[in-house]
Amino acid sequence: MLEIQGIHKTFFPNTPNEVHSLRGVELTIADGSFVIVIGTNGSGKTTLLNAVAGTFFVDQGTIKLANQDVTHWPEQRRATLIGRVFQNPLSGTAANLTIAENLALASRRGLSRGLQHITSPARRAEIQERIRSLGMGLDDRLDNPIGTLSGGQRQALTLLMATWRRPHLLLLDEHTAALDPKSADQVIKVSEQVIARDKLTTMMVTHSMQQAANLGDRLIMMSRGKIVHDLSGPEKRRLRPEDLLARFDEIRRGEQLDDTAAQLLRRVYV
């Protein structure tokens, strides 16, 4: 279970560039839940994932994962509990290492590392079988440098690496945004299969209204560092992409009205 209690994050405080990215976010995610996170640019959705991952420490509040308070854990320590796939397909793999070497390192996440493990026939057979489950025809290319693969292939392998040792939480940070439509569909299909098979607790940020409407059992919409919609159950299942677009339009209109009011107040009092 992930428990987020009243977290705040301000970047560049007390400067002209001050940005309040998270404003008292409260969120509990049950084990096995697949949560989609959406929002306009600057809404705080990726900042929320980064806060959970430990990319930075929050200013206030607590973050608990797997019954442990990880609020002050550095990113590398949280990585023993969290698997993550980034937007850039190049971020999750070592281009000069082979497919087998990348997977061998992933299989040792949180343990002592060493490429000598890939010399074991049993380990190579396990790697080959897991890659075969992706259905991408890569199981006979274990000794190919991973840098020679397409973005979609690398992203699918990154997902496999991030989930090899079943994380307590999987973070998907717009992991199909940099891919062509065909590759994106393929990676989404693989993601659904892995999440369902291993019953992974997952947070996925996306800009795709199609993905947001069709994936997951819960949807969170953020605006200006706060959660403004939290939909699950029948309400989530009934969602269509056009419904989400309508909610986005409502939020944008509200933000414009807020900005206009703030400008009027500045004119009066300045």
Residue pairs with C-beta under 8 A, 6 or more apart in sequence:
1 28
1 29
1 30
1 31
1 64
1 65
1 66
1 67
1 201
2 27
2 28
2 29
2 52
2 63
2 64
2 65
2 169
2 201
2 203
3 27
3 28
3 62
3 63
3 64
3 65
4 25
4 26
4 27
4 28
4 48
4 51
4 52
4 61
4 62
4 63
4 64
5 26
5 61
5 62
5 63
5 64
6 24
6 25
6 26
6 60
6 61
6 62
7 22
7 24
7 25
7 51
7 58
7 60
7 61
7 62
7 63
8 20
8 22
8 23
8 24
8 25
8 58
8 59
8 60
8 61
9 20
9 21
9 22
9 47
9 51
9 56
9 58
9 59
9 225
10 18
10 19
10 20
10 21
10 59
11 17
11 18
11 19
11 21
12 18
12 19
20 224
20 225
21 44
21 47
21 225
22 44
22 47
22 48
22 51
22 58
22 225
23 44
23 224
23 225
23 226
24 61
24 226
25 44
25 48
25 61
25 225
25 226
25 227
26 227
27 48
27 220
27 227
29 35
29 169
29 201
29 203
29 218
30 201
31 199
31 201
32 199
32 200
32 201
33 201
33 202
33 217
33 218
34 195
34 200
34 201
34 202
34 204
34 215
34 216
34 217
34 218
35 202
35 203
35 204
35 216
35 217
35 218
35 219
35 220
36 204
36 206
36 211
36 212
36 215
36 216
36 218
36 219
36 220
37 45
37 48
37 49
37 203
37 204
37 205
37 206
37 219
37 220
37 222
38 45
38 205
38 206
38 207
38 209
38 212
38 219
38 220
38 221
38 222
38 244
39 45
39 221
39 222
39 223
40 223
40 248
40 251
40 252
40 255
42 224
43 222
43 223
43 224
43 225
44 222
44 223
44 224
44 225
44 226
45 205
45 222
46 173
46 174
46 205
47 225
48 222
49 84
49 171
49 173
49 203
49 205
50 56
51 58
51 63
52 63
52 65
52 78
52 82
52 169
52 171
52 203
53 75
53 78
53 82
53 84
53 171
54 70
54 73
54 74
54 75
54 77
54 78
54 79
55 75
57 71
57 72
58 71
61 71
62 69
62 71
63 69
63 70
63 71
64 70
64 71
65 78
65 81
65 82
65 168
65 169
66 81
66 168
68 81
70 77
70 78
70 81
79 109
79 110
80 109
80 110
81 167
81 168
81 169
82 167
82 168
82 169
82 170
82 171
83 109
83 162
83 163
83 165
83 167
83 169
83 170
83 171
84 92
84 162
84 170
84 171
84 172
84 173
85 92
85 155
85 158
85 159
85 162
85 170
85 171
85 172
85 173
85 175
86 92
86 158
86 173
86 175
87 173
87 174
87 175
87 177
87 178
88 178
89 151
89 152
89 154
89 155
89 158
89 178
89 179
90 154
91 158
92 154
92 155
92 158
92 161
92 162
93 102
93 146
93 147
93 154
93 157
93 158
93 161
94 101
94 102
94 105
94 146
95 145
95 146
95 147
96 145
96 147
97 105
97 145
97 146
98 142
98 143
98 144
98 145
98 146
99 127
99 131
99 138
99 141
99 142
99 143
99 144
99 146
99 149
99 157
100 118
100 124
100 127
100 142
100 143
101 115
101 118
102 146
102 157
102 161
103 127
103 130
103 131
103 157
103 160
103 161
103 164
104 115
104 117
104 118
104 123
104 127
105 113
105 115
105 161
106 160
106 161
106 162
106 164
106 165
107 117
107 123
107 126
107 127
107 164
107 165
108 114
108 117
109 164
109 165
110 165
117 123
118 124
118 127
124 142
127 142
128 139
128 142
129 139
130 160
130 164
131 138
131 139
131 142
131 157
131 160
132 139
133 193
134 156
134 157
134 160
134 190
135 190
136 153
136 156
136 186
136 190
138 149
138 153
138 157
146 154
146 157
149 157
150 183
151 178
151 179
151 180
151 183
152 179
152 180
152 182
152 183
152 184
152 186
152 187
155 175
155 176
155 179
155 183
155 187
156 186
156 187
156 190
158 175
159 175
159 187
159 190
159 191
159 194
160 194
162 170
163 170
163 194
163 198
163 200
166 198
166 200
167 200
168 201
169 200
169 201
169 202
169 203
170 195
170 200
170 201
170 202
170 203
171 202
171 203
171 204
172 191
172 202
172 203
172 204
172 205
172 206
173 205
174 205
174 206
174 207
175 187
175 191
175 204
176 183
176 184
176 187
176 188
176 206
176 208
176 211
177 206
177 207
179 187
188 211
188 215
191 204
192 215
194 200
195 202
202 216
204 211
204 215
204 216
206 212
206 215
209 241
209 242
209 244
209 245
210 241
212 219
212 239
212 241
212 244
213 239
213 240
213 241
213 243
213 244
216 236
217 232
217 233
217 236
218 230
218 231
218 232
218 236
219 229
219 230
219 231
219 232
219 236
219 239
220 227
220 229
220 230
220 231
221 227
221 228
221 229
221 230
221 231
221 244
221 247
221 248
221 251
222 228
223 251
223 254
223 255
224 255
228 251
229 247
231 239
